[in-house]
Every structure is written in C-alpha cells, then in structure tokens.
Amino acid sequence: MNTSDFWDSVLEPGEKLLWTGRPQPRLHWRNWRLYGSAPMAAAGLFAAAAIILTTRGTGDDVWLLILPALLVMIPARATWRQLRTYEATRYALTDKRVLFFQIEGQKTRAKAIPRSAMTTPERRNTVPPGVIFLRQDADKKSAVGFDYIKDATGLLPHLEAPQ
C-alpha cells in the first residue's frame, strides 16, 4: 500500500492532513521517561548487592557476579523495548483529529482523538522535544502528546491554530 492509499483510507471526507511525524528519541539524560522504571530496578539490585557483600562477603559469594550483569541488562532491555515501541509509532494531525498509529508487522492500530479535546500545547524539554496537548485529568500525570519529534517548532503553529 502506498502512502496516498493509506491516507485515503484513514482520512474522513473533507478532512485535511496538516502534519505527520514520528518519535525519534535519543539516548540523553533529559529523556528519563524513555528509561521507565529500569533505573529503579537497577538501584534496588545495587542496594541488595551492597547489603549482601557487607553482611556476608566471603570468597564463596561468586554467584554475586550475576548482580553486576543484571545491573546492566535490566535497564538496557527496558530501554531497548521502549525504543522499539517508539520506532513503530507514527503521529498525524488533521484539521479535525489527532491520530496515533502503532505499526506491528502487517497490522496497524490507530487511535483518533477529536481536536476539541486538546488543551494549550506545552513543549516538553526532551531531545528532540515533545509536545503535550491532551490531558486526561487536572494533574499533569496523564498528559498525552507527540513525544520526541524533530519538527516540534513546525507542529506548534498547527496546534495553536483555531479549530
């Protein structure tokens, strides 16, 4: 299926496509959300290893060599999984809706949100930047938007335009 056929099947009659993009996160300290809970798991393993070594540290504790490997593998695996999820994600903004796509092999899942649900866009200081424009509750815990997009400055005027 070529790109034109794809958009013809997704867009409603009279709907105009304003912007498309995809997340392209970089490994950077600002992108702490990318790493998920893996650093906490690694910190827990590190604390457990420290306690075991200080309370029972003998020559018999060769099995503890597994802990440093886990300290690297757990965060690396979680980050790799998150990067693969972002690799399969696509975004689109139309004059009527916000579209999120997840591409899994031959299957594409789509989620559409009406533009009337949008709030004032807020730039997220990630590398590249993200833009939050949907909130599901008053506290900022469940903010939704387009993450890690190269052209955030090109997207903002479309989000702020009257609907």
N, C-alpha and C positions, 0 to 999 in steps of 0.2 A: 504494500500500500504506500503510495507516495504521500508527501506532505499535504498537498492540496486535497486529496481524497480524505485524509484523516480529518482535516479541519471542516470539510463539508459535512462529515458525519457527526461531528461534535457540536458545531455551532447551530443555534436556532435560526430560523428565517429572519433576516434583517439584523442579526447580531454582528457587530464589528469586532474583530480582533485588534486589541490595542498594543499588547506586549506579550512576548513569550520569553522564557528563560529557564535556567536550571541551576541548582545549587552546585557550587564548585569550592567546597571548603578547603582550607589549607591547614596544615598542622601548625598551630600557633597558640601561644598562651591565652590569647583573647577568646579562642574558640573552646572554652572549657565545657560548654554544653555538648560538644562533639564527643567528649570522652565519657560522658554518662557517669555511672556510679563506679566505674572501674578503679579510679584512683582511691576511692574509699575502701574498696575491697583490697587493694594492694596495701594500703595503710594498715588495715586490720591484719593482714598476713605478716607484715613487717613487725607490728607490735607483738603478735604471737611468737614469731621467731626470736625476738629480743627477750621476751619473758622466758621462753624455753631455754635459751642459751645462758641466761643469767642464773636460772634456778637449777638447771640440770646439766650444764655444759660439760660434757666429758667426751672422751675420744670415741665413744660408742654412738654418738649422735650424727653419724654420716647421713642418715635419712633426711636430716635438716637441709641438705644441699638442694632438696626439691623446692624449698621455700623461695630461694632467690629466683629460680626458674619461673615459679608461679607469679612472683612479683612483676615479672616482665610479661609473661604470657597472658595473664588476665586482662590488664589494660590494653595490650596490643590486640587481642582478639575482639574485645568490645569495640575498640576504635575502628578496626577493620570492618566489623559488621555494620557499624553506623555509616562509614564511608560508602559501603556498597549500597545501603539504603538510599543515600543521597545521590549516588550515581544513577539510580533507577527513577529518580523523581524529576518531574517537569512541572513548570508553572505556566499559567496563562491568565491574562487579564483581558476581559472584553468590556464593552460598554454596558453590559447587563450583569455579568457574573465574574467571580473569581474561580479559577479552575486549578485543581491539584491532580496530577497524574502520577500513578505508580506503575512502572513498566516491569513486568515479570515474565520474561520469555516471550511467548506469543500472546500473553494476556495483558491488557491494560485496564487498571482500575482508575476511575475518575471520581472526584468529589467536587461538587459545584456549590458555591455559596453566593447568594444574591448580594449585589453591591450595597443594597440598603442596610446590610448587617455590618458594614465597615465602620470603623472609628477613625479618628485622626491618625494618619500614619506616623510611626515613630521609628527612626533609624536605630538599629542595633549595632553596637560597636564591635563587630566581628571582622574577620579577614577572609574573603571580601565581606562587605556589610550585609546585614539582613534588614528587612523592613517588617515591622509588626503593624497590622491594621485590622485585626479581628480580636476581640476579647470576649471570652465566654462567661466571665464573672468580673466583679468590680476590682478584686485584687489582681495583680498582674501575673498570677501564677499560670493561668491558662491562656496566654497570648499566642496567637497564630499569625503567621505571615509567610513571607518568602525568605528563606534562610540562605545565607552565603551566596549572594548573587553579585556578579561582576558589575552589572549596569544599574545599581541602585539609584544613582542620580537620574538616569533616564526613565526609571519607573515612577519616581515620586510625583512628577507633574501629572501623570495619568491617575494616580491615586487621589490627588488633591483636587482634580477637576470636578466640576459639578456633575451629578449623575442624572 
